[in-house]
Amino acid sequence: MPNVPSNKVKFVGLLGALFFLALATVWVRTATVKRTYQYVQNERSLKQLERDYQRRRVEWLRLTTPERLEKMALALNLHAPKAGQLIRYASSPKTSKK
């Protein structure tokens, strides 16, 4: 009976399939751990960027307070413009549709 596989051939085939399944499981687990590590790193970076943004926003708001700007202007001997010093330019004419 040469067409009927023996128990030994079945066992080797089953062992090969089991080995392939184990190898695939290890690969999936490794890939999952790697992706999780990248996710955590990205999450940390995002939180750091958000903290930096908040810190810079607060600094910007502190630097641009009207009181501080007025104080700096006086220190630099700058004054509010007088009536004749302002020049206003007309906005560009709008084209009318016909």
Kinemage of the C-alpha trace (Angstrom):
@kinemage 1
@onewidth
@group {chain A} dominant
@subgroup {mainchain}
@vectorlist {calphas} color= white
{ca met a 1} P 0.000 0.000 0.000
{ca pro a 2} L 2.293 2.755 -1.188
{ca asn a 3} L -0.482 5.430 -1.462
{ca val a 4} L -1.493 5.304 2.209
{ca pro a 5} L 0.762 7.471 4.418
{ca ser a 6} L 2.236 5.698 7.356
{ca asn a 7} L 1.945 6.865 10.924
{ca lys a 8} L 5.500 8.152 10.763
{ca val a 9} L 4.728 10.413 7.774
{ca lys a 10} L 1.570 11.686 9.487
{ca phe a 11} L 3.572 12.399 12.632
{ca val a 12} L 6.251 14.305 10.709
{ca gly a 13} L 3.573 16.316 8.882
{ca leu a 14} L 1.792 17.113 12.130
{ca leu a 15} L 5.098 18.045 13.773
{ca gly a 16} L 5.922 20.353 10.839
{ca ala a 17} L 2.519 22.032 11.052
{ca leu a 18} L 2.910 22.422 14.822
{ca phe a 19} L 6.371 23.938 14.363
{ca phe a 20} L 5.031 26.380 11.768
{ca leu a 21} L 2.154 27.332 14.075
{ca ala a 22} L 4.565 27.901 16.991
{ca leu a 23} L 6.843 29.980 14.790
{ca ala a 24} L 3.901 32.096 13.577
{ca thr a 25} L 2.730 32.597 17.175
{ca val a 26} L 6.170 33.796 18.257
{ca trp a 27} L 6.360 36.145 15.277
{ca val a 28} L 2.913 37.616 16.045
{ca arg a 29} L 3.786 38.072 19.722
{ca thr a 30} L 7.088 39.740 18.850
{ca ala a 31} L 5.407 42.059 16.370
{ca thr a 32} L 2.742 42.926 18.961
{ca val a 33} L 5.353 43.773 21.589
{ca lys a 34} L 7.289 45.879 19.089
{ca arg a 35} L 4.169 47.808 18.011
{ca thr a 36} L 3.121 48.297 21.629
{ca tyr a 37} L 6.555 49.695 22.458
{ca gln a 38} L 6.323 52.097 19.492
{ca tyr a 39} L 2.834 53.157 20.582
{ca val a 40} L 4.011 53.900 24.123
{ca gln a 41} L 6.983 55.877 22.787
{ca asn a 42} L 4.689 57.888 20.489
{ca glu a 43} L 2.283 58.514 23.341
{ca arg a 44} L 5.140 59.814 25.522
{ca ser a 45} L 6.335 62.062 22.713
{ca leu a 46} L 2.825 63.399 22.199
{ca lys a 47} L 2.430 64.189 25.903
{ca gln a 48} L 5.810 65.942 25.926
{ca leu a 49} L 4.827 67.996 22.863
{ca glu a 50} L 1.535 68.938 24.506
{ca arg a 51} L 3.386 70.063 27.652
{ca asp a 52} L 5.825 72.090 25.533
{ca tyr a 53} L 2.932 73.662 23.644
{ca gln a 54} L 1.180 74.605 26.884
{ca arg a 55} L 4.385 76.044 28.350
{ca arg a 56} L 5.066 78.098 25.224
{ca arg a 57} L 1.451 79.265 25.040
{ca val a 58} L 1.592 80.497 28.631
{ca glu a 59} L 4.919 82.205 27.922
{ca trp a 60} L 3.458 83.874 24.802
{ca leu a 61} L 0.447 85.106 26.739
{ca arg a 62} L 2.710 86.440 29.485
{ca leu a 63} L 4.957 88.246 27.005
{ca thr a 64} L 2.093 89.841 25.096
{ca thr a 65} L 0.038 91.253 27.966
{ca pro a 66} L -0.982 94.849 27.239
{ca glu a 67} L 0.557 96.056 30.506
{ca arg a 68} L 3.936 94.541 29.660
{ca leu a 69} L 3.867 95.899 26.113
{ca glu a 70} L 2.999 99.387 27.371
{ca lys a 71} L 5.829 99.222 29.902
{ca met a 72} L 8.287 98.155 27.181
{ca ala a 73} L 7.063 100.920 24.862
{ca leu a 74} L 7.653 103.541 27.539
{ca ala a 75} L 11.124 102.130 28.244
{ca leu a 76} L 11.917 102.444 24.524
{ca asn a 77} L 10.442 105.961 24.451
{ca leu a 78} L 7.611 104.920 22.153
{ca his a 79} L 4.278 106.697 22.329
{ca ala a 80} L 0.837 106.199 20.854
{ca pro a 81} L 0.530 107.685 17.349
{ca lys a 82} L -0.906 111.143 16.985
{ca ala a 83} L -3.912 111.837 14.770
{ca gly a 84} L -1.920 112.767 11.648
{ca gln a 85} L 0.567 109.893 11.924
{ca leu a 86} L -1.800 107.112 10.939
{ca ile a 87} L -2.035 106.313 7.273
{ca arg a 88} L -4.805 104.013 6.213
{ca tyr a 89} L -4.694 102.317 2.881
{ca ala a 90} L -7.880 101.439 1.094
{ca ser a 91} L -8.434 97.785 0.571
{ca ser a 92} L -8.137 96.560 -2.980
{ca pro a 93} L -11.240 97.332 -5.041
{ca lys a 94} L -13.631 94.458 -5.399
{ca thr a 95} L -14.509 93.472 -8.914
{ca ser a 96} L -18.176 93.527 -9.596
{ca lys a 97} L -19.865 90.671 -11.397
{ca lys a 98} L -21.858 91.573 -14.466
